[in-house]
Amino acid sequence: MSTPVLNVWNAEFAYRSRKALRGVDLVIRRGEIYGLLGPNGAGKSTLIGVICGRLKLTAGEVALEGADPWNTPAARAALGLAPQEIALYDHLTIRENLEVFGRLSQVPGKRIQDAVTRAMNLTRTVEREHVPVKHLSGGYRRRVNIAAAILHEPRLLILDEPTVGVDVDAREALDGVIRDLRDSGVAVLLVTHDLEQAGALADRVGFLKEGRKVLEGAPRELVRQAFGEEMEILVHLPIEASPEQRTLLVGEGLEERGSSHIWAKLDKGGYTAAGQIDKKLRKAGLIPNEIRVREPSLHNLFTLVADWRRAA
């Protein structure tokens, strides 16, 4: 097993009287994608600030490449950050942007052109190197944002909500870039609300809630431990259910899933249970557009964790 790039031990941080971190431990190793998940206010942004050396812990320790980033510039130099907000100059081309960021990252002058070319190759943007950023799609901008963060060849790359404003095709390309960076030996800390991306990419995920890490592990193993043989049944309705129909749906154990047209439940009966639900709904005059059965995902686990009244 490779040596950790990042260690966080019993991290605590308080904004005046409010504790944002309550004893968080974290280890991220070279060549690993770690997904940091949690609802708004869970402490994710505070933890990033600590790792980047922007916030000093109230208690605990953090070591990036063996040193505290708060007071060790060399440790901070081992880190690259691609923020949620696109931090690029619209009127400059991709290459011109990266040349500027190379100088800001203190890449030696004689190495800047090689560093820019390497970053473009890794992020698959080299074919548009002479295009001004203002003419790029959201997905391309995200990739250039990442390229700017890896010019100095960091050992740890933090990606903060990298799929915001990115369509499905662009997200697939972005996922490929992140995997390539992982395979090149970079440790990637993926901070995201995109649970589909986290489930597909992350080697491990950690859930923060109310400043504590309440769950950690490989996504598929965590889902298996939480739900066992249960399957998720998704009912897609053609129209919004009437009050009487809602009563029927709730009676079948279904809950709204982010849309009044989509209802879902977990059930060990799988396809048999889905067939029974279909018959009951049709008998009541509610004919679904589709009923799907699939394995539970990080979405289900995230909902479960978010609903816990007390952090584990």
MIKE-530321 format. One line per 4 residues: number of its first residue (from 1); their letters; for each residue x, y, z of N, C-alpha, C. Coordinates in pm, whole numbers, plus 50000, padded with zeros to 5 digits. Layout:
BEGIN
NUM	A	X Y Z X Y Z X Y Z; ...
END
This chain:
BEGIN
1	MSTP	50085 49880 50000 50000 50000 50000 50088 50124 50000; 50054 50222 49917 50138 50340 49901 50133 50430 50025; 50236 50513 50038 50245 50607 50150 50138 50714 50136; 50073 50753 50247 49971 50858 50239 50030 50991 50192
5	VLNV	49958 51058 50103 49991 51194 50065 49935 51291 50168; 49817 51256 50221 49750 51342 50318 49709 51261 50440; 49740 51316 50557 49692 51262 50684 49623 51372 50763; 49505 51343 50813 49435 51435 50904 49400 51355 51028
9	WNAE	49440 51406 51144 49415 51336 51270 49329 51420 51363; 49214 51369 51399 49129 51429 51502 49112 51580 51483; 49084 51619 51359 49075 51762 51325 48951 51827 51386; 48975 51939 51455 48867 52020 51508 48886 52164 51465
13	FAYR	48775 52227 51431 48781 52369 51394 48650 52434 51436; 48662 52552 51495 48544 52624 51543 48545 52767 51490; 48429 52810 51440 48406 52950 51407 48340 53011 51530; 48420 53079 51610 48373 53130 51738 48316 53015 51820
17	SRKA	48187 53014 51845 48132 52908 51931 48079 52788 51851; 48078 52798 51718 48021 52690 51636 48132 52598 51587; 48121 52470 51621 48220 52372 51577 48185 52324 51436; 48278 52348 51342 48257 52305 51204 48318 52168 51179
21	LRGV	48424 52135 51251 48485 52002 51243 48494 51947 51385; 48457 51819 51399 48452 51757 51531 48528 51623 51529; 48660 51631 51527 48741 51509 51536 48747 51428 51409; 48773 51493 51295 48776 51424 51165 48914 51362 51141
25	DLVI	48915 51235 51103 49036 51166 51058 49023 51139 50908; 49135 51151 50837 49130 51129 50692 49269 51088 50643; 49272 50987 50556 49396 50944 50492 49369 50930 50342; 49453 50993 50259 49442 50978 50114 49580 50940 50061
29	RRGE	49583 50837 49977 49709 50783 49928 49733 50816 49781; 49855 50806 49741 49896 50828 49603 49816 50735 49511; 49767 50789 49399 49695 50708 49303 49558 50664 49350; 49492 50746 49432 49360 50713 49486 49265 50830 49462
33	IYGL	49140 50798 49427 49035 50899 49421 48948 50882 49544; 48940 50988 49624 48861 50985 49747 48747 51086 49732; 48623 51038 49745 48506 51125 49734 48462 51174 49870; 48461 51305 49888 48416 51365 50014 48273 51413 49995
37	LGPN	48180 51352 50069 48038 51376 50051 47977 51429 50181; 47861 51492 50167 47789 51541 50284 47698 51656 50246; 47594 51679 50325 47502 51790 50296 47569 51924 50318; 47507 52030 50271 47557 52165 50297 47568 52187 50447
41	GAGK	47679 52247 50488 47700 52272 50630 47762 52157 50705; 47801 52050 50633 47857 51932 50701 48001 51953 50745; 48070 52051 50684 48210 52076 50718 48307 52053 50604; 48257 52023 50483 48345 51994 50370 48433 52114 50335
45	STLI	48375 52231 50323 48452 52349 50285 48555 52385 50391; 48519 52367 50517 48614 52394 50625 48731 52297 50617; 48704 52171 50592 48810 52072 50582 48903 52104 50464; 48847 52147 50353 48930 52188 50239 49020 52304 50278
49	GVIC	48962 52403 50349 49041 52517 50393 49157 52477 50482; 49135 52380 50568 49241 52329 50655 49350 52261 50574; 49309 52174 50480 49405 52100 50398 49488 52194 50313; 49426 52301 50264 49496 52399 50180 49583 52495 50260
53	GRLK	49579 52486 50393 49659 52576 50477 49601 52714 50492; 49472 52728 50462 49406 52858 50475 49343 52877 50612; 49318 52768 50682 49259 52771 50816 49348 52692 50910; 49367 52742 51031 49447 52676 51133 49355 52597 51225
57	LTAG	49384 52471 51244 49300 52386 51328 49292 52437 51472; 49175 52422 51530 49158 52449 51672 49225 52339 51754; 49217 52217 51705 49282 52101 51767 49304 51996 51660; 49397 51905 51684 49428 51800 51588 49547 51836 51501
61	EVAL	49573 51755 51400 49689 51774 51313 49652 51743 51168; 49724 51806 51077 49712 51775 50935 49852 51772 50876; 49880 51673 50793 50010 51661 50728 49990 51635 50580; 50042 51724 50498 50041 51709 50353 50185 51686 50310
65	EGAD	50211 51567 50256 50349 51526 50227 50437 51537 50353; 50376 51505 50468 50451 51498 50593 50466 51628 50668; 50409 51739 50618 50426 51868 50684 50292 51940 50695; 50284 52030 50793 50161 52106 50817 50148 52217 50712
69	PWNT	50043 52215 50628 50030 52318 50524 50005 52458 50578; 49961 52469 50704 49938 52602 50762 50067 52682 50771; 50177 52618 50807 50301 52693 50828 50418 52642 50744; 50390 52557 50643 50498 52503 50561 50467 52525 50413
73	PAAR	50527 52627 50351 50501 52653 50209 50528 52533 50118; 50629 52453 50151 50661 52338 50068 50547 52237 50067; 50476 52227 50178 50361 52137 50184 50249 52189 50095; 50225 52319 50101 50119 52377 50017 50152 52362 49869
77	AALG	50281 52360 49836 50321 52345 49696 50291 52206 49643; 50264 52111 49733 50231 51975 49690 50085 51960 49653; 50011 52069 49663 49866 52064 49644 49823 52147 49524; 49724 52095 49451 49659 52171 49344 49510 52178 49373
81	LAPQ	49450 52293 49348 49307 52313 49375 49238 52364 49250; 49137 52289 49204 49049 52335 49097 48918 52376 49162; 48895 52505 49182 48777 52550 49257 48648 52532 49179; 48537 52542 49251 48406 52528 49188 48384 52638 49085
85	EIAL	48423 52760 49120 48409 52872 49026 48524 52866 48926; 48492 52880 48798 48594 52877 48694 48687 52997 48712; 48817 52968 48730 48914 53075 48756 49006 53091 48635; 48949 53139 48524 49025 53154 48400 49000 53292 48341
89	YDHL	49090 53333 48250 49076 53460 48180 49007 53435 48047; 48885 53486 48033 48803 53456 47915 48867 53499 47783; 48940 53611 47783 48990 53665 47657 49120 53597 47612; 49179 53516 47700 49303 53446 47665 49273 53306 47613
93	TIRE	49362 53254 47531 49347 53116 47483 49380 53018 47596; 49356 52890 47569 49390 52788 47669 49538 52795 47703; 49623 52793 47600 49768 52796 47627 49808 52923 47700; 49754 53037 47660 49790 53163 47726 49748 53162 47872
97	NLEV	49628 53110 47900 49584 53098 48039 49682 53014 48119; 49720 52899 48064 49806 52808 48138 49946 52865 48156; 49993 52942 48060 50123 53008 48077 50118 53106 48194; 50006 53180 48206 49990 53274 48318 49986 53198 48450
101	FGRL	49906 53091 48455 49894 53017 48579 50022 52941 48613; 50099 52905 48511 50228 52842 48537 50321 52936 48612; 50322 53063 48569 50406 53161 48640 50354 53185 48781; 50220 53192 48797 50163 53211 48931 50192 53092 49022
105	SQVP	50205 52973 48961 50236 52852 49038 50385 52834 49060; 50463 52934 49015 50608 52934 49034 50677 52819 48961; 50621 52779 48848 50691 52685 48762 50810 52759 48700; 50931 52704 48707 51047 52773 48649 51023 52810 48502
109	GKRI	51068 52929 48464 51041 52980 48331 51077 52887 48218; 51190 52819 48230 51234 52730 48121 51150 52603 48113; 51068 52578 48217 50986 52457 48218 50838 52485 48188; 50801 52612 48177 50659 52645 48164 50597 52582 48039
113	QDAV	50664 52592 47924 50603 52539 47801 50583 52388 47810; 50681 52318 47865 50666 52173 47883 50554 52142 47981; 50544 52221 48089 50439 52199 48189 50301 52223 48130; 50289 52327 48047 50162 52359 47983 50120 52246 47888
117	TRAM	50214 52200 47807 50183 52091 47712 50142 51964 47787; 50215 51931 47894 50182 51812 47973 50042 51825 48032; 50008 51942 48089 49877 51962 48150 49766 51953 48046; 49788 52007 47927 49688 51998 47821 49669 51855 47775
121	NLTR	49779 51780 47765 49768 51639 47724 49691 51558 47828; 49720 51580 47955 49651 51507 48062 49502 51539 48067; 49467 51662 48035 49326 51704 48042 49257 51700 47906; 49328 51652 47805 49270 51634 47671 49216 51766 47614
125	TVER	49296 51870 47629 49256 52002 47577 49353 52055 47473; 49458 51979 47441 49564 52031 47356 49514 52064 47216; 49411 51993 47168 49364 52018 47031 49296 52154 47016; 49265 52221 47128 49202 52353 47121 49287 52458 47193
129	EHVP	49415 52436 47199 49503 52521 47278 49500 52668 47237; 49467 52699 47111 49468 52837 47063 49329 52901 47061; 49231 52835 47121 49094 52888 47126 49077 52970 47254; 49024 53094 47244 48997 53172 47365 48898 53100 47455
133	VKHL	48918 53110 47584 48833 53041 47681 48687 53080 47666; 48659 53204 47628 48520 53249 47617 48441 53172 47511; 48513 53103 47420 48446 53027 47315 48434 52878 47349; 48474 52839 47469 48472 52698 47508 48341 52661 47577
137	SGGY	48304 52535 47567 48187 52483 47639 48218 52472 47787; 48114 52448 47866 48132 52434 48010 48225 52319 48046; 48211 52208 47973 48297 52093 48000 48443 52121 47971; 48471 52191 47860 48609 52225 47828 48667 52321 47932
141	RRRV	48585 52416 47975 48633 52511 48076 48673 52437 48204; 48592 52337 48241 48625 52259 48361 48760 52189 48344; 48783 52135 48227 48910 52065 48204 49029 52160 48206; 49010 52279 48150 49118 52378 48154 49140 52424 48298
145	NIAA	49033 52435 48375 49045 52470 48516 49131 52368 48591; 49112 52241 48557 49193 52136 48617 49338 52145 48567; 49355 52173 48437 49490 52186 48382 49569 52294 48455; 49502 52405 48488 49570 52513 48560 49614 52470 48699
149	AILH	49543 52373 48756 49573 52328 48892 49684 52224 48898; 49723 52167 48783 49822 52059 48785 49952 52097 48715; 49969 52225 48682 50089 52268 48611 50216 52241 48691; 50208 52256 48822 50327 52236 48907 50338 52092 48956
153	EPRL	50261 52001 48896 50264 51858 48926 50241 51830 49075; 50123 51868 49124 50092 51844 49266 50076 51695 49295; 50102 51658 49421 50080 51519 49463 49936 51498 49506; 49868 51605 49548 49727 51598 49584 49651 51702 49504
157	LILD	49545 51660 49436 49460 51750 49359 49321 51751 49421; 49274 51870 49458 49139 51884 49513 49048 51938 49403; 48943 51864 49374 48843 51905 49275 48715 51939 49350; 48676 52066 49346 48558 52113 49419 48441 52125 49322
161	EPTV	48346 52032 49331 48226 52032 49246 48262 52046 49098; 48339 51952 49043 48387 51968 48905 48280 51951 48798; 48161 51899 48831 48060 51875 48727 47953 51984 48722; 47967 52090 48799 47868 52198 48797 47864 52260 48657
165	GVDV	47746 52267 48596 47730 52328 48465 47782 52244 48350; 47799 52114 48372 47856 52026 48270 47749 51927 48224; 47734 51909 48092 47633 51815 48042 47685 51672 48049; 47601 51575 48014 47633 51434 48032 47757 51393 47952
169	DARE	47763 51432 47824 47877 51393 47741 48007 51453 47795; 48001 51581 47836 48120 51647 47888 48162 51585 48021; 48065 51539 48099 48099 51477 48227 48175 51346 48206; 48136 51270 48103 48208 51146 48073 48353 51176 48037
173	ALDG	48374 51282 47959 48511 51321 47924 48588 51365 48048; 48521 51439 48136 48583 51485 48259 48619 51368 48349; 48531 51270 48356 48560 51150 48436 48686 51080 48385; 48701 51074 48252 48820 51014 48194 48947 51087 48234
177	VIRD	48939 51219 48238 49054 51301 48281 49091 51269 48426; 48990 51261 48511 49016 51235 48653 49078 51097 48673; 49029 50997 48599 49088 50863 48608 49234 50864 48559; 49261 50937 48451 49397 50944 48400 49491 51006 48503
181	LRDS	49444 51109 48573 49526 51172 48676 49553 51074 48789; 49449 51000 48829 49467 50898 48932 49570 50794 48888; 49559 50750 48763 49648 50646 48712 49791 50697 48697; 49809 50828 48686 49944 50885 48678 50008 50898 48816
185	GVAV	49932 50863 48921 49987 50864 49057 49941 50979 49143; 49859 51069 49089 49809 51181 49168 49700 51132 49265; 49702 51182 49387 49593 51158 49481 49486 51264 49455; 49362 51221 49437 49253 51313 49402 49149 51315 49513
189	LLVT	49122 51434 49565 49015 51454 49662 48899 51518 49588; 48794 51441 49566 48678 51484 49488 48568 51527 49585; 48541 51656 49590 48437 51711 49678 48315 51740 49591; 48206 51667 49615 48097 51676 49518 47962 51644 49579
193	HDLE	47857 51700 49518 47720 51658 49543 47672 51563 49433; 47756 51540 49333 47722 51452 49222 47750 51309 49265; 47650 51245 49324 47669 51112 49381 47691 51006 49273; 47635 51028 49156 47658 50934 49046 47805 50935 49007
197	QAGA	47864 51053 48998 48005 51063 48966 48091 51001 49075; 48059 51030 49200 48136 50976 49312 48131 50823 49313; 48012 50767 49289 47999 50622 49288 48077 50557 49177; 48086 50625 49062 48154 50567 48947 48306 50584 48955
201	LADR	48353 50691 49019 48496 50724 49015 48573 50689 49141; 48512 50711 49256 48589 50708 49380 48628 50567 49421; 48753 50551 49462 48799 50426 49522 48741 50412 49663; 48733 50526 49734 48669 50531 49865 48591 50661 49875
205	VGFL	48489 50661 49958 48414 50783 49989 48405 50798 50140; 48392 50922 50183 48369 50951 50323 48253 51048 50334; 48161 51022 50428 48045 51107 50450 48070 51194 50573; 48058 51325 50554 48061 51417 50668 47919 51456 50704
209	KEGR	47894 51464 50834 47767 51515 50883 47791 51588 51014; 47749 51714 51018 47763 51797 51138 47905 51796 51189; 48002 51802 51096 48142 51813 51133 48210 51684 51170; 48141 51571 51155 48200 51440 51186 48200 51352 51062
213	KVLE	48301 51266 51051 48300 51165 50946 48222 51046 51000; 48107 51020 50941 48017 50918 50996 48022 50787 50921; 48087 50786 50804 48091 50664 50724 48206 50676 50625; 48275 50564 50598 48385 50566 50502 48406 50427 50446
217	GAPR	48439 50420 50318 48470 50291 50258 48453 50294 50107; 48471 50178 50043 48448 50165 49900 48299 50177 49873; 48257 50254 49772 48114 50279 49750 48028 50153 49743; 48067 50057 49662 47983 49937 49645 47973 49858 49775
221	ELVR	48082 49851 49850 48079 49777 49976 47991 49847 50079; 47997 49979 50085 47912 50053 50179 47764 50033 50145; 47731 50038 50016 47592 50017 49974 47548 49876 50008; 47634 49778 49984 47599 49638 50015 47575 49619 50165
225	QAFG	47660 49678 50246 47645 49666 50390 47516 49732 50439; 47480 49844 50377 47363 49919 50422 47232 49855 50379; 47229 49795 50257 47101 49753 50201 47090 49604 50172; 47198 49531 50183 47190 49387 50165 47130 49347 50032
229	EEME	47022 49269 50035 46959 49218 49914 46848 49309 49861; 46827 49422 49924 46720 49512 49878 46753 49569 49741; 46650 49592 49663 46662 49658 49533 46579 49786 49536; 46618 49880 49454 46541 50006 49445 46440 49994 49332
233	ILVH	46315 50026 49362 46207 50027 49263 46171 50172 49235; 46180 50211 49109 46148 50348 49066 46024 50347 48979; 45924 50426 49016 45799 50437 48941 45794 50576 48878; 45790 50580 48745 45783 50707 48671 45638 50726 48626
237	LPIE	45575 50832 48674 45435 50860 48641 45426 50959 48526; 45319 50950 48445 45304 51044 48333 45258 51182 48378; 45190 51188 48492 45139 51315 48544 45157 51316 48695; 45139 51431 48753 45147 51441 48898 45028 51367 48960
241	ASPE	45054 51289 49063 44950 51209 49127 44849 51298 49199; 44722 51257 49193 44616 51327 49267 44629 51292 49416; 44558 51361 49504 44564 51329 49646 44530 51182 49674; 44429 51128 49606 44390 50988 49627 44501 50894 49578
245	QRTL	44561 50930 49464 44668 50847 49410 44793 50855 49498; 44819 50970 49554 44933 50985 49645 44914 50894 49767; 44792 50886 49815 44763 50798 49929 44794 50652 49893; 44759 50613 49770 44787 50478 49724 44938 50454 49715
249	LVGE	45010 50549 49658 45155 50535 49643 45224 50523 49779; 45183 50609 49872 45242 50605 50006 45208 50473 50073; 45086 50424 50049 45045 50297 50107 45128 50181 50057; 45187 50194 49939 45275 50091 49885 45420 50110 49930
253	GLEE	45441 50208 50019 45576 50232 50071 45663 50318 49983; 45602 50381 49881 45678 50465 49788 45689 50607 49841; 45801 50672 49807 45824 50812 49845 45863 50891 49721; 45829 51020 49720 45869 51107 49610 46021 51114 49605
257	RGSS	46076 51111 49484 46220 51112 49468 46263 51232 49384; 46261 51351 49443 46309 51470 49375 46216 51524 49268; 46106 51459 49244 46009 51503 49143 45875 51441 49178; 45767 51516 49154 45634 51464 49183 45596 51352 49087
261	HIWA	45674 51333 48980 45647 51228 48882 45726 51100 48909; 45819 51105 49003 45904 50988 49030 45887 50947 49177; 45851 50820 49196 45834 50764 49330 45924 50641 49342; 45974 50614 49463 46069 50505 49479 46057 50440 49616
265	KLDK	46108 50316 49622 46118 50245 49749 46227 50139 49737; 46273 50091 49851 46365 49979 49857 46287 49856 49902; 46311 49743 49832 46233 49623 49862 46315 49500 49824; 46318 49400 49912 46389 49276 49883 46320 49197 49772
269	GGYT	46194 49227 49746 46119 49153 49645 46161 49182 49503; 46233 49293 49481 46285 49325 49349 46178 49328 49240; 46198 49248 49136 46109 49251 49020 45969 49199 49055; 45960 49104 49147 45828 49054 49188 45749 49166 49254
273	AAGQ	45814 49238 49345 45747 49349 49413 45708 49458 49314; 45795 49483 49215 45765 49586 49114 45642 49546 49034; 45631 49419 48999 45514 49372 48925 45386 49386 49004; 45392 49362 49134 45274 49377 49219 45232 49523 49229
277	IDKK	45330 49612 49239 45300 49755 49243 45235 49799 49113; 45288 49752 49001 45233 49788 48870 45086 49747 48860; 45053 49626 48903 44914 49578 48897 44822 49665 48982; 44863 49698 49103 44780 49778 49193 44757 49917 49138
281	LRKA	44863 49977 49082 44849 50112 49027 44757 50112 48905; 44770 50014 48818 44686 50007 48699 44540 49981 48737; 44521 49899 48837 44385 49871 48883 44318 49998 48933; 44399 50089 48990 44347 50216 49042 44343 50324 48934
285	GLIP	44378 50288 48810 44373 50385 48700 44497 50471 48688; 44603 50435 48760 44727 50511 48753 44830 50426 48677; 44847 50458 48548 44931 50375 48461 45070 50439 48449; 45173 50374 48502 45308 50432 48498 45365 50437 48357
289	NEIR	45448 50538 48332 45526 50539 48209 45629 50428 48211; 45684 50403 48330 45792 50306 48342 45807 50268 48489; 45841 50143 48513 45884 50098 48646 46019 50031 48629; 46117 50081 48701 46253 50029 48691 46295 49963 48821
293	VREP	46377 49862 48810 46436 49796 48927 46588 49800 48910; 46656 49849 49013 46801 49859 49004 46864 49841 49142; 46994 49818 49144 47065 49808 49270 47067 49944 49340; 47063 49945 49472 47076 50072 49544 47208 50140 49510
297	SLHN	47213 50271 49528 47330 50350 49492 47370 50441 49607; 47472 50523 49580 47512 50622 49680 47400 50721 49711; 47308 50742 49615 47193 50829 49642 47114 50775 49761; 47088 50645 49761 47014 50584 49870 47092 50593 50000
301	LFTL	47222 50568 49992 47305 50572 50112 47314 50715 50166; 47328 50812 50076 47335 50952 50118 47207 50993 50191; 47093 50951 50136 46966 50982 50201 46959 50918 50339; 47006 50795 50347 47006 50725 50477 47092 50797 50579
305	VADW	47213 50838 50538 47303 50908 50627 47247 51043 50668; 47192 51116 50570 47136 51248 50599 47020 51241 50696; 46947 51127 50697 46831 51113 50784 46867 51065 50923; 46992 51023 50944 47028 50979 51077 47012 51094 51176
309	RRAA	46946 51069 51285 46924 51176 51383 47050 51208 51461; 47131 51104 51478 47257 51126 51548 47368 51068 51464; 47480 51144 51452 47595 51094 51377 47653 50974 51448; 47691 50875 51365 47748 50754 51424 47887 50782 51480
END
